[in-house]
Structure formats: structure tokens, C-alpha cells
Amino acid sequence: MLQSLKFLFVFLFVILVSTPTFAAETKMHLWGEIPFLAAGNFNEFQNIMKHTRDDTRKILLEEFGSLYLPSVMYGADAESAAHAIANVMITFDRMHDEHVAKANIGIPKALEQQLIAHFDSLYRDLGLTDNERRAVFTRNGGWNEALRKMRRNNLSNTERAKLYLEWLTGVDYLLYGSYTVIQGGAVSLTLTMEDYKTGNTKTLLAKGPIEIAVQNLAVELFRELQKNKYPQWKNPSSHLEWLLPAESMGKKNLPREVKLYCQGQNARVPYAQELILASQGTEFRSGGIPQIRDTDIFFVADLQRTVENYFYFGKTYTGDDPRGPVRSGAGFGVIYPRFVCVRGEVSPAVRAEQDFYRAYRNVASSSLNENDRSQAQTAIEFLLLRMDAPGARALYNNSFPNSAAALSALAKLGFSFSDELKAQLME
């Protein structure tokens, strides 16, 4: 028996020691009361505003006439009928207003409770433990007594502010919202998160039937507080300065006109790689430009196997085209491309691509015999593919065992490359 107890103790000890433990997430505390204010009724506002005064008079007269004339025709006293019908219409309008007012009673509290309930249920639905929660609702137990104290005493604004800070110790955000009737019984809900220590706010929005809208608002709040925080976008070309064309340039500019414009701005036409990297940041981040749309055709400075104008074609024009998105305008007729200009040095990676394409063009016009020319161009094609250069051809993938072998073949044919360029290929 004693031996069995010893074994059980050791077994439990091993389980406890070997069970992994995870540090609890740092939690944000949200104040547990969320006031919602009725912000208006867009539906009634639109119905009222879309009618002129004459339209309104006409509607009222038609409503009145539809009841009044039959009454008179059946022998009712005209004046008495008019008064009676007018009172009925006024009573119905007043009852409608009262029903609307009653419908709003309890909505703010219901929204608060439904929002918190849906927010908490998301943790359960996703199987997140209490340790993994990054946000919880909280409330100071002495809040009501503190409010009574404030109402009983004539406190200065400074004293009130001090009390607020004491009561809200440990709270990170105050939440408050609004609801607006839009159409067909649907509502627009807003929820503002306020860091009361700094005054910074962030407002969330959800629309739809009220029960759906409050669920969606809870999801938005959950995503805002629970989702992982990722590093901000890093400008990959911080040495570059981008210039968008002036509106006076319009939308029909030939490549030569684009070059002249950029030169006039003490800038240059960007290469495709520079253009893509900048567009990934969008125009809303430092170092970014407007995103490239699928239907865009941009003029770029790239030169490949021939000396002609090259363009970056959006996805609409690329599809399964083996030439890729950077190619000449062959087959497109006259192209009026979109463009941007850039100031700054070309990156080593882009210079390397262009050096190899330049070498390819030089091979084509060199005095090498046909066999050596073919071997040199094959080696260059292989290296372009290894660099993932725009326009590289996949069919050369197995031409050499590695970059060193391709460089060696070129060296034997009299080609030399900088140590910087070789280092890039060996990475």
C-alpha cells in the first residue's frame, strides 16, 4: 500500500512538472458600462425631406379626402365629419410617435448587454482560454457609491477629475456608442473606444438588422482587441523619393514625353522592381505610391534583350503570358501608359539585372562565333533566372548546376563581373 502511494505521488509529480504552462496574456480592461445614444432616424428624415411642402399638403388632402367624401355621400354632416376625421388623423399620428418612442425604451441597455455577451461568446467559440484573453470587461464595485458621493457634495472640476481617475484605476478603455435607424428597420451602430488617459479614440461601425449589427460590432471589437499585432510596413526603398505627375499632364503621354517630364523634375523613370515595391506600401504609407491596378500599364526604365520601350502590365494583360508582366509593347499598338517619377540611386539588385541584360545585348553584337555566343547567352539566361529577374525564361533552369558554373563559363569567354555582382548571385 505504501509502495503504491509512493508510485502515485511520483506519477502526479511527473505530470505536473512535465505539463507545459503558458504565460497569461497581458489583458486590457474595458469599463463594463457602455452607454448607447439614439443618434437619429435617417429613414424618417429621408421620407420627410424628399417631399416638398406642396407634396406634403397634397398627401394630407388625399388622406383627408379619401375618408371625408364617402362620409358626406352617405349623409354625414359635412362639418362634423371634417372635425371627426381630422381628430382621427391627429390621433393616429400621435399614436405612431408614441409607438416609436416606446420602441426605443430599453434599446441602449439591450445593445450594451448583447454586445458584451456576443464579445464573450467569441472566446468560447474559438476555444480561447482565460489566459489567452487580451481583453475583459470590468467594473469598480464602489462606482455607485462614488456617484452618490459626487452628487451629495459640491465638488470642483479638479476634485471630480481626481475621483474619476481613482475609480477608473486599472481601466484601459471606456466604450460608448450610438444607434441610428436607416432603412427597413436596419440600424447603423457605432462604438467608440476611448483611452481616457490620453484622449485618443477609435470608432468601429456595423450596419444591418439590429440583432445582426450588434453581433458584427462585437466581432469588430474582438478583432481590434484580440488579433495579433504585426510589425508596421517597412519602406524597402527609403532612399527614393517619388513624384506623381501633375494633373496638367493628362492621361495621354507617350514614353518619350514621360522621360522628358521626369527629367524636367530632376528625376527618372523607375524600374519595375522599384515600382512594385513602392506600390505595395500604397499611397497611405511613407515611401509608398498608389497601388497598381489590374488594368494598369506603367512605363518603366527596364531594358531586356532588345533596346525598346518596356512596360509593366497589370494582371488583366498578363494572365499566362510566359513573358511575364515586364515586356515591350509589341502587339499593343500605341500605348499611353501611366507613370510616376523617382529620385534616388538605383539599388544594387536592379543594377545587377540590367548589367546582365546589357551583357546579353553585347553578346548578340559581339564577334564571338555562333557556338560561343550561344553558350554565353545561355549562361546569362541561367543567371537571370537565378536572380528572379523580370523577363527571365524558365526553360534555362537546368542549363548549369549552379551560378558559379555559369559565371565560370562566361569568364572563359572573356566576360568579367564585379565582386559585388558575384556575391549577390552566390547568396
Secondary structure, DSSP 8 states (H G I E B T S, - for coil): -HHHHHHHHHHHHHHHHHS--------EEEES---EEEEEEHHHHHHHHTS-HHHHHHHHHHHHHHHHHHHHHTT--HHHHHHHHHHHHHHHHHHHHHHHHHHHTTHHHHHHHHHHHHHHHHHHHTT--GGG--EEEE--TTHHHHHHHHHHS---HHHHHHHHHHHTTT--BEEEEEEEE-STTEEEEEEEEEETTTTEEEEEEEEEEHHHHHHHHHHHHHHHHHS--------TTTT-EEE---GGG-S---HHHHHHHHHHTT-B---HHHHHHHHHT-TTSTT------TT-EEEE----SSSS-EEEE-HHHHTT-TT-SEEE-TTS-S---B--EEES---HHHHHHHHHHHHHHHHHTSS--HHHHHHHHHHHHHHHHHTT-TT--GGGTTSSSSHHHHHHHHHHTT----HHHHHHHH-
